[in-house]
Amino acid sequence: MASLAGPAGPAKKRRRRPRSRGGPAGRARSGSRRSGLGRYGEDLAARRLTAQGMRILDRNWRCRFGEIDIVAADADAYVVCEVKTRRAGPYEHPMAAVTPTKARRLCLLAEHWASAHGGPPPGGVRIDVIGVQLPARGAPVVTHVRGVT
């Protein structure tokens, strides 16, 4: 009977090193830090929209074309919101990240969301952008721009 170990002898099992869950001192990876930052900004944006009398209909809705951060109802219109969150620093304002290409994609996503949820309401669909800046100290600064497209 032939041995399966081969000519060098029995095969050795390789020990795997345990994977680290982040950098030094157990810090989270930058991806999870970013997603936590984005989630926090979206929570602040949702609270702002609710305080303005809107009703949140959906959050983080995805389809093959992308993702909508927040969908809200404002009177007889749907509001599709893109939320951009940044820590304060020498960067551009968070809303500068919404390029014309991104705005066109948001329009496409809004159409898909509306068709998946019974069609657009009488007031139509509006695209808003909410920028959240998180200073090193003090309260977050939330800027809401309505009807960007």
N, C-alpha and C positions, 0 to 999 in steps of 0.2 A: 504494500500500500504506500503510495507516495505521500510525502509530507507537504502540507500547504505552507509551511514556514519558509520554504525556499532554501537556497544554498547557504545563506548567512546565518541560519538558525532561526529561533522563534522571533516573530515580529514583536517589536516593542511598542507599547502604547505610549503615545505622546501626551504628556500632561499639558493641559491648557492653563494658561495663567488666568486668574480671575480678571474679568473686565472691570475697569474703573468706571464709575458713574460720574465722571466729571473730572475736573482738574484738581489742584491741591486743596486740601481740607474739605474734600467732598462737595465742592461747588458744583452746581448744575452745569450741564453743557450749554454753550451759548444759544443753541437752537431752542432749548426749553426756556432759557431766560427770555429770549425774544418772544416766544409764544406766550409766556406769562405776561410780558409787557403789553403785547397786543390784546390779550384777553382783558387786562385791566383797563386799557384804553376803550375797548368796546363796551365794558361795563359802565364806564363813566359816560360814554356817548349814549347808551341806552337810557341811563338815568336822566340825561339832559333832554332827550326826546320825550320821555314820559312826563317830565316836568313841564314841557311845552304843550302838553295835552295830546300827544300822539300815543297810539297803542302799538306795542311791539307785536308783530305778526310772526316773524321768523328771524333766526340768528344763524349765521354761518351756513347758509344754504349753498349746496354745491350741485353743479351739473358738469357735463363734460367741457364746458367753455370756461369754467372758473368758479369763483365763490363770491357770494354777496355777504357782507358782514352783518348788516341789519336791514330788515324790511319792516316798515312801520305804516300805520294808517293815519293819515292826517285829513280829517273831515271826509271828503269823498274822493281822495286820491291816495295812491300807494306812494311811499317814499322809500327809495332804495338808497342806503347810506354806505359809503365807503369810509372807513375809519382808519386814520393814519396816526400812529403814536410814536413819539420820539422823546428821548431824554434831552433836557436842555444842554446846549453845547454850541459849538461853532458851525452847526449844520444849517441847512435851509429849513424853512418852516415845513412841518410835516405834510401840509397839503401840496407842496411843490412836487411831491412824489406822484401825484395824479396827473399823468401826461395825457395828451389828446388820445393816444392809443388806448390807455386805460379807461378813459371816459367813454370811448366807443364800445369797449368790451362791457362796461357797466350797462350801457343801453341794451346791448344784446342779452346780457344776463337778466335785465329787468323784463324784457319781452318774454324770455323763457319762464321766469318765475310767474309772471302774470298768466301766461297760457296754462301753466301747470296748476294754477289756483283759480280757475274759472274765468279768466280773461281780465282785461283792465277795467277798473271802475269808471264811472262817469267822469270823474275828475282827472283821469289819466294817471300816468306814472311820472314821478319827479325823481331826479338824481341829485342827492345832496352829498357833500363831503364834510366830514368832521375831523378836525385836527386836534390832537391832544399833545400838549407839551408838558413834560414833567421836569420842573426845575429841581435843582439839588436841594433847595429848601423852599418850603411854602406849598401852597395849594396848586394843583394842576390847572393849566390854562386850556380851556376847551373852546374851540372856535368852530362855529357851524355856518357853512355857506350853503344856501338853498339854491336849487335849480342850476347846477353847473353846466348842464348841456342844453 
